[in-house]
Amino acid sequence: MDQLLFHPKLVHLPMALAVLMPLVTGGVLVALWRAWLDRRVWVLVFALQAVLVGSGALAMNTGENEEERVEQVVAEEHIEAHEEAATVFVWASAAVLLLMAVPLALPDGRARQALLLGGFLGTLLVLGLGYRAGEAGGRLVYEHGAAQVYVDHGGNPGDGVNGVEDDDSD
């Protein structure tokens, strides 16, 4: 059963990174502008964004693997809304990753500064898109009952979820 729930476990990494990237990127940007850190620290920002993209793509893949099973209880239109939001989130994250790669090759100057700022603004966009994808996924689980396909109802009569007996005494 654990491997069936891989998608819900995996999606938390790109969502957490989507929240953290504006903070990390903004902090590094300020530190670079004030010359507190060497320009090579941008590699850390780039690497974290790459982890966001990779984990987001993996989360999309695991979601697609579980889609048919969830379609047993959730209308396809709701699943598609989440899938589309997740796709936009991952592609936007990849575009920001490419944007963040350019300052690594540029010398110091206005063009590099503008691209660093663009990378930061891109992380804010990705945060918003991540929120949208997460909200659509939450609706699948909490409003449309997507988790019900994973609940074991094979217990004995009178047993609750996972074999825990229901207490009907008041």
Summary of the structure (lengths in Angstrom):
residues: 170
radius of gyration: 20.9
end to end distance: 33.8
largest distance: 73.8
contacts: 477
relative contact order: 0.14
helix: 79%
strand: 1%
